[in-house]
C-alpha cells in the first residue's frame, strides 16, 4: 500500500453545473439562495475531549482520500455520505473551539444516528492517554502528545473498513482510491444531491465476482469481496462485534486472517481501526519510510523495526504510524 498522497481540493461548481434556478440571477441572488439553503440544513454540535485535534484526526490517515469521504482543505471540512434506507445523507463535518459541527444535507437520517456515526469516525470516545504517557517522554514522538495527534480516521462500520483495507493490499494508493470510488459509484445508495454512500454487505453480496473484476477493477480481490460480503450479510461473520469483544488480540487477529485476502499487514491495519495497536501493520510503504527516517536509508529485517518500537508495548502500532507520517502535517497545520 502506498499512502503518500495529495488531497483533492473541493472547489465550488462551475456556473454551468449549478442548479438551473440559480443561473442568470446574479451573484448576490445566488449567494443569498445558498446561504438560505445552508441555514436550513440540520446542524448538530458535539463537544470534543481536551486531547482531540480535528485536523490531525482527519489528515492523519489516508481514509479521508477514499469515497465517500472527501476533504476540503480550504475550509478544513470533512465530507461523508451516510446511507439512509434506500437513500443517503451527505454531511459536512468541521471542528473548532472544542466542538464538532455537523451539517446534514437532508433530514432522512435522525440526529442520534448521525452523531453516533461521527463520534465513531473521529474516535471521540477512544482514550489515547496511555500512548501519550509513553510518547511524551520519547523525543521523536513527543510531538504527538503536544499536537493531540494519534486518532486515526475510520469508517462508520467495521465492514466498510474491511473492504477498504482489502483495497490497499498489493497495489498503489491510486488504484486503492479507484477501486473504492468504483464500489461507491456503482453500488452505493444515492442521495438527493447525487452523491453516494458506501454499499452495505447485502448489496455487495448480490454481485458476482465477475462484476468486481470488470466493474470495480478489483483483480484477484474480486472473489474475496463477494465471499466477505456474503459471510457478513448472512451473519457468519460479525465484524461490528470486534469493537466490543473481550477476545485477546492474537485470537482476534487469527479470526480476521481467516478472511481471504487478509494476511498480517491487512489484519493488523484493521486492528488499528478498532482500537488495537499491538501490531505494526508493516507493508512496503511503511518499511520504506522506516528505512529512510530511522535506518540511514538502508533496508533491514522486520525484527529490527519491531525492536525499535517495542518500548511502546500495546501502542507500538500507533507509534510507528505517527512516526512515519509526521511530515504529512508540514505546512498543513
C-alpha angles and dihedrals in degrees: 000000000000114000102172101114149150118230119236112244112231108223131186115273118265114258093253090057096051124104113285091237089066099047117106094005098106134255095272093054091045094052091046091052092048090048091052090049092049090048090056094051112110106255128197132181130207128192113232131216118261091247094055125111115187095198095047090048099050095038098039096078133043093236091092086071093057125087134281084032120078130177124212103201093186092065099016092238121154115211126202136166118221121199115243115185106297091339135052143232121224112208133191116214125195134167131216140148099359097316143085120229118206124192117190119203093217141004098248092114125051123245094247093057095046094047092047090049093051093046088054095045092052094037093230092162096051118100118217094180093117091052093047091050089058097038095049091065095043110083098211092051102032088102091070093065092045093048095040089234128153106080106119117213112242140176124267091252134041088225091062090048090050092054093044092048090053087053090059097057120109097346145085123275089246091059091046090056092047095051093048091046090051092051092051096043096047102035110019125107110259121235121215090260092055098255118127138222128223112275120252126235095262092054092048092045090057091063125084125238086248089060091056092045096049104024102036098027089228096151115190090002092067098094089039091058091050095047094044092050092047093052093047094045091050093047094244087122121033106190094172089065089064089075092068105022120125090213112132113254096247090055092046090049089052090052091051091048089057086072110093113254095026117114129159096294096048094043094048092046090053090047090057089055091056092047104267114121102174094114128064095218091216117197133159093276096049092046091050092051091051092050090053099043105032108019107046091259092297125128117245139177118277089244090068090054089049092051091050092060099031092104089068091064112186089007098056094106091057091043094057092044094052091043094052096043098045092108092056087082097052108124091356104084 
